[in-house]
Amino acid sequence: MNEPATPREAAPVTVARDIDTGRIIARGGDGLAHGILERTLFLREVRGTTWHRMSPTVLPEDQAAVARLAVARLQAARYRVEADAEYATETTQDRYVTDGRSIANLAAAIREAASPAEVSDRLEEVTAAHDGILAALDQLLHSLAAVYDGLGGPADRHAAARMRYLAEHHLGPITADLLHTRAELADRTTAPARPGTSLPAAPPAAPAPTASGRTR
């Protein structure tokens, strides 16, 4: 067992091959540990308790290496890990800043905002058309629908329709509500939204034309 100097309070995570199914299974830990496993090619299962199995997309010859990577990432986050000898490692690998963590940081910034105007300003990344967070989720759902369309089975058509339904009838109202929320918060004040920061720089003025029609 590899045990960090200051382990987390969460239950240890076990990583072992299941005797009955032959799958590599991970059990234990908390929500953060589960997220680490799911970003290391493990699939979440919820059947009474939450546990994880390695994805069948991992080739048999790569399974041990992926399991060791999961152990290294868990240990970097200070989890106690109990692993089969084949998967145990003394190494650690720090996690990168995930998209989910970036959004969590945005949520923290909103909680700590000093004024309604600042909250409105922070929401720009959420509600921005075309490349905001909600717009990206809309693209993701429609991309999944296109994948199911390409699979062609009767159940696949239903899955594609479900993805589009979620985008239009669930994500759409959320987007509309947050757009209204951002505008309503902004309208509460005319003060600068972020004290101590400058507004975006104005574009430079176009060169004045000369008598000959050339710019100078």
Secondary structure, 3 states (H helix, E strand, C coil): CECCCCCCCCCCEEEEECCCCCCEEEECCCHHHHHHHHCCCEEEEECCCEEEEECCCCCHHHHHHHHHHHHHHHHHCCCCEEECCCCCCCCCCCCCCCHHHHHHHHHHHHHCCCCHHHHHHHCHHHHCCCCCHHHHHHHHHHHHHHHHHHHCCHHHHHHHHHHHHHHHHHHHHHHHHHHHHHHHHHCCCCCCCCCCCCCCCCCCCCCCECCCCCEC
